[in-house]
């Protein structure tokens, strides 16, 4: 679960880096990185829910 959260933070920073640089190609990379972040965030939430449900 910690690894999933770290990958979410990493993809967030990569997306922000591309956004800050600007330019046409960087906008596409930034969008891809942010889409990846949303997917990873969903997976991290699923891992969190699974951990909560297995402890009960």
N, C-alpha and C positions, 0 to 999 in steps of 0.2 A: 504494500500500500504506500509506503514511503517512497519507493521508486516511482510509482505512478504519479505521486504529487510532485516529485522533483522533475519529471519529464514535462508536466504541465507548466511549471514555472520556467523551465528552460525554453519551451516553445513560445511562451509569452514574451520572454526577453528577446528571442530571435525575431519574432514578429514586430516588436517595438523597435528593434534596431533597424529593420528594413523600412519601417514607417518613417523613422527619424531621418534616414538617408534621403528619402524622396526619389523621384525619377520614375519613369514608366515601368522598367523591368522590376524595380524594387517594390512597386505597388502590387504586382502579381505575386511576388514572393511573400510579401506581407500578408496578402489574402490567404495564400496557401498555408502559411504558418499559423494564422489565426483559426483557420478551419481545422487544422491538425490539433490546435489547442483545445477547441471545443470537443472534438472526438476524445482526446485524452482525458479531458475533464469529466466527460460522461463515464469513461471506463474507471476513473478514480472513484467516482461516486458509487458505481456498481461494486467495486472492491470494498468500499466503506460499508455499504449496506450489507454485503455478504458477511463481513466481519461482525457487524452488529447482530445479524440474525443467527450466526453460528454460536455466539456466546450465550444466547438466551436459553 
